[in-house]
Amino acid sequence: MQQLSAGAISDQVIENLREKESNQKDWTIKRPNWLQAHLASHLISSHAEKTGTMVKRSTKVILQNHYLVALSLDLQVVGVIGFVNWSNEGMEIVSHLCRDDFRKIGLGKKLFLSLLEEIEKIQPLSLFLCTTSVEYYQKLGFTLVDPKKYTAKLRHDCLRCKNGPQGPGFAPCPEYAMEYPPKFYR
């Protein structure tokens, strides 16, 4: 096996960073058409079946609600995010997901910021989500909250969860409820 010098290793690290940086421009974020919504639904369903931490969303639900998709240069759906309006309780960010080969390059954050621009126009009572990725969302500015604050969400989605009808913060649910500070969207 060939050994690499320290200079060659640092050159490789720099090249990898450049490649990641260039990949950040290799997508478009937009509202989906029917085919893109169908592909986003498949991406969400595959992740839900694999992890058990996401509610499946149909093509119809994606089209009827506010969803955004990230498209690669070859027009594949590589990321998705949406929100559900729970009227008196605020808006929930749902189905925030990037395909495995498009993770850790800033796409998830860009999807969130693009959705946040839309949410700012509506000015909801609150903005929340339920997640297993607490550290990731804390970096985006979310804080942990009592999940009982969002009873409409718990009654609707949590009753359909394959982890059982408990809801975030309760056994056996692996998710936590988190809220985004109103100063960023009001």
N, C-alpha and C positions, 0 to 999 in steps of 0.2 A: 504494500500500500504506500502510495506517495505521500510524503509529509509536506504540508504547506507552511511557508514562512509566515511570520507575523504580518508582514506587508501584504502578502497574498490574501491572508484571512481578512484583514481590514478592507482591502479592495473588494472582496466578495461581499462583506457586510454593507459597504457603501452601495454596491451594485444592487443588492437586495432592497435597500431603502429606496433607491431611485426607481426600481421596478414597482414597489408598493406605491410610491408617490405618483407614478404615471398611471397606475391602475385606478387611482382615485378619480380620474377624468373619464374613465371608460364606462360610464353609465349615464342614463337619462332618467329623471324622476318625473312621473306624470300620473294623471288619472287614467285608469285602465279602460281599454275597450273590452268587448265581450271575450275575445280570445285571451287577452292578457289577464282578465279577471278569472277565467277558467284555469289558466296556468298558475296564478297566485293561489287559487283555492287548492289545487293539487299540492303546491309547495307547503301550504299551511297544514293540510291533511296529513301529508307524509311526516312532517315534524310532530304533529299531534300524536300520531300512531307510534312514532319512535320514542317520544319522551313522555307522553301522557300529561304534558303541562300546557297545552294550548287547546282551545276549543276550535273544532273544525268550522270552517266558514264556506258556505256554498258560493257558487258563481253569482247567483241571484243576490245574496246578502252583500257580497263585495260591490256589486253594481248599484245596489239600492242605498248603501251607506257611503260614508266618505273614506275611501281607501286611496292610497298612492302605491304605485309599483316602481321599482327600479329596473330598467332594461339595460342589458349589456349592449355592446356595439352590434352584436349579431341578433339583437332584439329578443333575447331570452329574458324571462322574468327571473331576476337574481335577488330581489328583495321586495318586501311588502310591509306596509303599516296602515293602520286605519284607526278610526275612533267610533265609538258608540255613544250616543247622547242618552243619558239616563235622566233626562228632564230635571227633576228637583234635586238630583244628587250630583250633577255635573257630567263631564265627559270622561270616558275611559279609553285610553289608548289600548288597542288590541292588535294581535297578530303582527307584532314587530319582529321581523325575521329576515335574515339574509342567508342565501345559499352558502354552504360550507366554504366553497372556494372563493367567496366574496366577503369573508369575514376578516376583521382586523385590518381593514384598509380605509376605515372612515365612512363606509357606506351606511351602516346602521345609524350613526350620528347624523349623517346628512338626511336620511329618511325622516328622523325625528324632527330635525330643524325645519324641514320642508312642511311637515304636518303642522308643526307649531305655528308657522306663518298663517295657515288656514284657520287654526283654532283662535288665533289672536283676533280675527275678524268677527268671531262669534261671541267672545268673552264669556265663557261658561262660568258657572258657580265655582266649580273646582275641576281639576284635571288629575286623574289618577290612573293607576294600572295595577295589575296583579302579576307578580313575576317570581321566578326563582333566581334571577340575575340581579340581586340586590346591589352588589358593588358597582356593576355597570351603570345602573340607573342613579345611584348616588353620585357618580361622576358627572352625570347630566344635570344634577340639581334636585333630584327627587329625595324625599324623606319618608321613613316608615310611618304609617298611621294605623289606627285601629280599623280592621276590615269591616267591623260591624257598622261603620259609618255609611257603607254603601250597600244597603239592604236590597235594593232593586237588582243590582248586579249579582249579589249572592243568591237571590231567589231564582234568577233567570239562568245564568251560565253555570254556576256552581252545582246546581241540581243535575246538570247534564254531564258533569265531569266524570271521567273514568276513575278518578281517585276517590270518588264518593261525594255525597251531597253535604260536605262539611264547610268548604270555603276557606279562603286564605287565613292563615293564622291558627287553624284548627287541625288536629290530627284527622286523617292522614294526609292532609293537603300540604304539598311542599312549597306553595306560593305565599308571598307576602304582599300586602297592600302598601302602595307607595303613592305619595301625592306630590305634585309639582307646585312650587310657590306661585301664588296668584300674581305677584308683581311682574312675572315674566309674560303673562298673557292677558292682563287687564289694563 
